[in-house]
Amino acid sequence: MAGALSKGRRWSTTGVRIESRPGRQIACPPRQHIRRTRRHSSNFDHNTFSFLSNDRLFPALRKPMKRPAIARPRVLFAISSMETGGAERQVATLLQHIDRQRIETLLYLRSRSGPYLANLPADLPIFVFSERSEPPQLYWPGAIHRRQVSDLRAVLRDEKIDVLYERTCLQTLIGAAAAQSVDCRRIAVMDSNPEKNLPLVAGRFVTLKRHLLRKAYRSADLSISVSEGVRQAAMDYYDLPTSTFEVSENHIDIADIDRLAAEPVPSALSDTTRKHLLVVGRLVAAKGFDTLLNAVSQLSTATRQTLCVHIVGDGPELPALSAQAAELKLTMIHFHGHSDNPFAWMKGADLLCLSSRYEGSPSVLIESMACRLPIVSFDCRCGPRELLADGRYGKLVRDGDASALAKGIEEVLSTPGDLLSTQLEAARRHVETEYSLEAGITRFEKLVERVLS
C-alpha cells in the first residue's frame, strides 16, 4: 500500500473511494476488508470477496443478473415427506401433471413415507436424506440441520438444479442455507399461518428459526403464499414488507375428482334414514377435532339421534379423540382411518365440517365444493373466508367456538334442498374457474419462467 501512495493518488482511510487522478473516483473496499482478504486469501469462495455483500459500497450488485435462456429447466421439489396433507397433495399433483418435456422435475424428501408416494411418476428421480446420510453417532443442537443443508447442497450442485421449489417453512429453512453457494434460484412457498404453525413444527429454538426464516423469505427469488390471509399473517409474524410475498392459490384435478367421486359410495353412508356429517383430515391437534366432538355433544337430542359423524383420516391424535368420544357418549362418531378416495365419501355425505385451529388454503374445502357438498367451517384467520367468498359458498362460524359450530351444523342440515342446490352449483362453477389443475400448472410454469428470467 505504501508504494501505491504516489503523487496525485489519494486513498480514503474510511475506504469507500479512491481518487486516482483529479476528477475521477472509483469505488474501493475499506482497508479492514483489504486486510481481511489478505489474511484469508486461501479461502477464496467465502472470504476473499466477502466485502462485495456490502451493497452500500456497490449498489449495482443489488440488480438481478440476467441468465441465458434455459430450454428445459431442472426444478427440484423439496418437502419433508409425502404424508397426508394439503402441501403434500399439491406437490404430488404438480409432479403428476407438469409437462416433463418442458420442465424436468426431481424430488427431495427428508424421509420416503406417505401414501402420496404411490401417485408419483415411476421414473421421477427422488433423493431421500434419510437414505443418503448415516445417522450421527452424537447428537448436538443443529447437527441434523447442518447435515440436511450439506446433503441438499450436494444434490443442487451434482444435479445442476436451476430452481429449488421449497414447500413448507422447514424446507425453506434448509433450502436457503443450501442454495447460498450454488447457482440456483429459489421459490419459497408458505402454506399456513406461521404464527400458529411454526411453534408446532419447529420444535426447539423457535425464536432463532423465526429470525432465520425472516431472512430466508427475503432472500428467496420468489416468495409465495397460498392465500391472502397467509400473506398478511406472514408479513405480521416475520415483520416483512408487503412486497415480499405474492399470492398463488392451490389447485385441484377436477377431472380426477369427478372420476373418483363416481365410484360406489362407502357402505357406512348407505343408511338413508340418517344425516351423514363428514370430516376429512390428518388427526393432529391443528385440525381441532376435539372442538368438533365438543360441538357434536352440544347438538339437540333430535339431531344427535339422526346424525352419523364420519372422520376419515389417521394420525397421532386418534387415541385421545377416541377416548373423548367415549367420555362424551358420542356413539354416532365413527373413525374410518385413511382413505385413498375421500371423494366417494364427499359425494355420499350430507355435510362437510372444517374445525381447524388454523389453515392456509384448505384443499378439502375446494374439493368439497367440486363435489357439491355443503360446508360448515370455522372462520379461522387464513383460508376459509377467502375460499368460501365470505360465506357465499358455505357456512362460516366464529373461530374456535364449539357452540357456534353446533348451531351452524343444525342450520345447514335444516336448509331446504332447493336453496342448497343453488349454492352448491355456484360453488362448483367457482372452483372450475379459479382452482382448476390447468390454471395451477400454468401459474407454476410462469413462476419458474419468472425466476429464471
Order of alpha helices (4+ residues) and beta strands (2+ residues): beta-beta-beta-alpha-beta-alpha-beta-beta-alpha-alpha-beta-alpha-beta-alpha-alpha-beta-alpha-beta-alpha-beta-alpha-alpha-beta-alpha-beta-alpha-beta-alpha-beta-alpha-beta-alpha-alpha-alpha
